[in-house]
């Protein structure tokens, strides 16, 4: 491929999606400028999991080794009834899932993941990283797109990719009033050291305790001995995106009759901070002219398939491939990109909602869930997730 030296592509948002987009474009020898609103590159949250399809993309970008150095690879994925403590399902991960899908399943601390992406981006002469660049206005004029930041700086590029998350400014420019959907669920998290976890737990596994209207999950993150604990419940109130102050009484109310082990783990959750879980309604149009969307800005999802980051990194390599193929015809490239991606990402969005309902089942639904999960074989479970974990075709 001949080297191109046009005006760089603007990438709004320096999270996982934005960084992967920059790296994927660099692989095609296409320059980009990443505009991050914060003063430094940081990731909100604590734990994150990369499924085999995500590692497949990292391998394609030739950066998988760096991420494996900061990952931990859980042995099992377990589902346990949060009222009785009975195990419902245990799916082998570790070596078994790597053998089945040719790539591993790993978990990380989010800060370490982003730090690794930043390090890889800084190695490339095709990538410029800019912080303290909060984009307030976007305008397309002729063959250029302009992004104006809060401090008045104007950046120009041949095209613009919105990687600015679920509350995307770029999405409003592309799709208008396509606002996030409040799921009615609230999440609390905690990060604790291994020594602080309750006794008697299998700390090599990812464990979900599922119960009526709520669930709790813990898993190791990274290789420095930390654990992520998340407690989610189906609330009867709807806090907005600006409300983050925790309500401990509310949290413990939704778990009050849980198995003692669940309550013991729940004591490790940070009760001072909470947030509402939101996603987006699936759409097939993510682009307008020379502007397109990627990751959560296009298809934010609930966390039940642990695939938000995976969809973003897949988006990035597909988008870079289309841009390289159509060589400056961004309108056609972006249309081809969204056409290839929207069904797969909608699958993750809709099944995540359905899987959340399964987690929080009550009454006869809970009994049926427990019966069906306990009867499923390992191969049946692998078959169910194969569409997701086999990943996308990469050229």
Secondary structure as UniProt FT lines:
FT   STRAND          9..12
FT   HELIX           16..27
FT   TURN            28..29
FT   STRAND          32..35
FT   STRAND          47..50
FT   HELIX           52..60
FT   TURN            61..62
FT   HELIX           64..68
FT   TURN            69..70
FT   STRAND          76..81
FT   TURN            82..84
FT   STRAND          87..92
FT   HELIX           94..101
FT   STRAND          106..109
FT   HELIX           110..122
FT   TURN            125..126
FT   STRAND          127..130
FT   STRAND          135..141
FT   TURN            142..143
FT   STRAND          144..149
FT   TURN            150..151
FT   STRAND          154..157
FT   STRAND          160..162
FT   TURN            166..167
FT   HELIX           169..175
FT   STRAND          181..193
FT   HELIX           194..196
FT   TURN            199..200
FT   TURN            203..204
FT   STRAND          206..211
FT   TURN            212..213
FT   STRAND          214..221
FT   TURN            222..225
FT   STRAND          226..234
FT   TURN            241..242
FT   HELIX           248..254
FT   TURN            255..257
FT   HELIX           260..266
FT   TURN            267..268
FT   TURN            271..272
FT   STRAND          275..279
FT   STRAND          287..288
FT   TURN            289..290
FT   STRAND          291..293
FT   HELIX           296..299
FT   HELIX           303..305
FT   HELIX           308..326
FT   TURN            327..328
FT   HELIX           330..359
FT   HELIX           363..375
FT   HELIX           378..389
//
